[in-house]
Amino acid sequence: MNILDKIVLRKKEEVALAKQQVSVKDLESNPVFGRAPYHFKDFLLAEERTGIIAEFKRKSPSKGLINGDVSVEEVTQQYNMAGASALSVLTDRDFFGGSAEDLKAARNLNNIPILRKDFIVDEYQILEAKSWGADIILLIAAILTPQQIAAYGALAQNLGLNVLLEVHNVEELERSLCPYVNAVGVNNRNLTNFTVDIRTSFDLVDKIPNDFLKISESAISNPQTIKELKEVGFQGFLIGENFMKSENPGEAMQEFVAHYNALQD
Ligand SMILES: O=P(O)(O)OC[C@@H](O)[C@@H](O)c1c[nH]c2ccccc12
């Protein structure tokens, strides 16, 4: 069994437990449930933003502990001030050290879109995302059938949430694309064996129809890479570890953006 299979198995147990503890009615009666979400596109394409989706991630199965000593409040606000177009907050506890509380804290303090970064395997998790204050959900093609992607996407759209579809190859892309998807994220990391290859993004970009936002995810550590990804058509860049491994992730992003801006001059 690979790591992705393990995560999905555990996730199904977690969701079953959560359903026993918090009813759908409870989720829907949370005042946050009624807030109007931000639109990913507005912030991704805004002139004064960077296109960077800055991720808050304490640990990961591939890297182990990345940063155990950071405040989600401080880091997400600094990401925001450094020009993040959106925040990505891990809510998986067992494998990534995240939580619902992290997302709620980020929501309270930031007025930009937030992606609930988790492994969605059940519609219940989409209602959770909405009641915690997320604006975007992640649907991972590698763990979902096309039917699930369409159904989950439709539910998200009904709730006003945007959908980021994550793919790793052309087969996943072609079988999973549907009108409920707003953005396609090409993950440069293979989630089954953790190998990373930025070429995945360059190889897939032209296969993504232009009516979807195009995001490159993972293993981005160099402003020059963003410049090159942008030149071939990417509008969003999901960066986690490169910032989080620093003692001060917000400052790391600020420096990264300064270097990126210097490349434009
Ligand atoms: O830390 P990185 O290499 O910059 O990657 C960020 C993000 O792309 C990665 O955390 C990620 C991409 N897809 C996921 C799915 C689940 C959990 C995590 C992820």
Ligand as a Chemical Component Dictionary entry (heavy atoms), coordinates in Angstrom:
data_LIG
# 
_chem_comp.id                   LIG 
_chem_comp.type                 NON-POLYMER 
_chem_comp.pdbx_formal_charge   0 
_chem_comp.three_letter_code    LIG 
# 
loop_
_chem_comp_atom.comp_id 
_chem_comp_atom.atom_id 
_chem_comp_atom.alt_atom_id 
_chem_comp_atom.type_symbol 
_chem_comp_atom.charge 
_chem_comp_atom.model_Cartn_x 
_chem_comp_atom.model_Cartn_y 
_chem_comp_atom.model_Cartn_z 
_chem_comp_atom.pdbx_ordinal 
LIG O1  O1  O 0 5.836  22.232 -0.186 1  
LIG P1  P1  P 0 5.818  22.348 -1.677 2  
LIG O2  O2  O 0 6.772  21.418 -2.371 3  
LIG O3  O3  O 0 6.016  23.782 -2.120 4  
LIG O4  O4  O 0 4.340  21.925 -2.174 5  
LIG C1  C1  C 0 3.195  22.649 -1.800 6  
LIG C2  C2  C 0 1.921  21.892 -2.213 7  
LIG O5  O5  O 0 1.893  21.823 -3.609 8  
LIG C3  C3  C 0 1.892  20.484 -1.602 9  
LIG O6  O6  O 0 1.883  20.631 -0.219 10 
LIG C4  C4  C 0 0.705  19.652 -2.049 11 
LIG C5  C5  C 0 0.246  19.544 -3.324 12 
LIG N1  N1  N 0 -0.827 18.737 -3.365 13 
LIG C6  C6  C 0 -1.108 18.287 -2.136 14 
LIG C7  C7  C 0 -2.130 17.466 -1.686 15 
LIG C8  C8  C 0 -2.215 17.207 -0.333 16 
LIG C9  C9  C 0 -1.268 17.723 0.551  17 
LIG C10 C10 C 0 -0.225 18.541 0.109  18 
LIG C11 C11 C 0 -0.152 18.842 -1.244 19 
# 
loop_
_chem_comp_bond.comp_id 
_chem_comp_bond.atom_id_1 
_chem_comp_bond.atom_id_2 
_chem_comp_bond.value_order 
_chem_comp_bond.pdbx_ordinal 
LIG O1  P1  DOUB 1  
LIG P1  O2  SING 2  
LIG P1  O3  SING 3  
LIG P1  O4  SING 4  
LIG O4  C1  SING 5  
LIG C1  C2  SING 6  
LIG C2  O5  SING 7  
LIG C2  C3  SING 8  
LIG C3  O6  SING 9  
LIG C3  C4  SING 10 
LIG C4  C5  DOUB 11 
LIG C4  C11 SING 12 
LIG C5  N1  SING 13 
LIG N1  C6  SING 14 
LIG C6  C7  SING 15 
LIG C6  C11 DOUB 16 
LIG C7  C8  DOUB 17 
LIG C8  C9  SING 18 
LIG C9  C10 DOUB 19 
LIG C10 C11 SING 20 
# 
